[in-house]
Amino acid sequence: MSFSPRRQAGFTLIEITVVVVILATMSGMSLFAINQAFDRRYQSQAENLLVWLNQLSEQAALEGVAYGIVGDAEDPQQGETLQPVAYFRQHWFVTSYPEAFELDNEARAEWVITYSSQYDDVEDPLVDVEDALVPIVAMLPDGYMEPAGELLLSFDSSPLTYSYSWDEESGAMTMLKSAP
């Protein structure tokens, strides 16, 4: 009579350990990939805003008309909108081209404006402040932005901040990325 060796049902400790290590490695890599995807999304939003700002400046130079930017945060659920306006016959008008720039729901845009003391006390008699559409900044056809300042773009779930400012030498907006 021959005895056949009985095989035990189940897994050995080594097999279970190998599977756990493989699963931990895969989940770590997927979390890293997800974080990179979010960072790329933020970087893409920041680069698109830079392109939009430079397009607005170029449009002002091409048409010989000042273009401004009006912030619109009426609906927090929809995020912030940067609306372009054009100056024509002593009034600012909302334009359809270039289209308004929609910021991501997590994005926050903040303007840090540097006013010149030369213009602080000057009032424009042609503008009725209550009914007037007044932009935050204006891209002038001469190739500069008035008033001087910078736009800070930040995201709720990211420590990165993108700073946009006017470069006098190139006559265009530039972007700097900074981490706290």
PyMOL commands that set and color helices and strands:
alter all, ss='L'
color gray80, all
select helices_A, chain A and resi 13-63
alter helices_A, ss='H'
color red, helices_A
select strands_A, chain A and resi 67-72+81-88+91-94+101-102+107-114+137-140+144-146+148-155+158-167+172-178
alter strands_A, ss='S'
color yellow, strands_A
deselect
rebuild
show_as cartoon
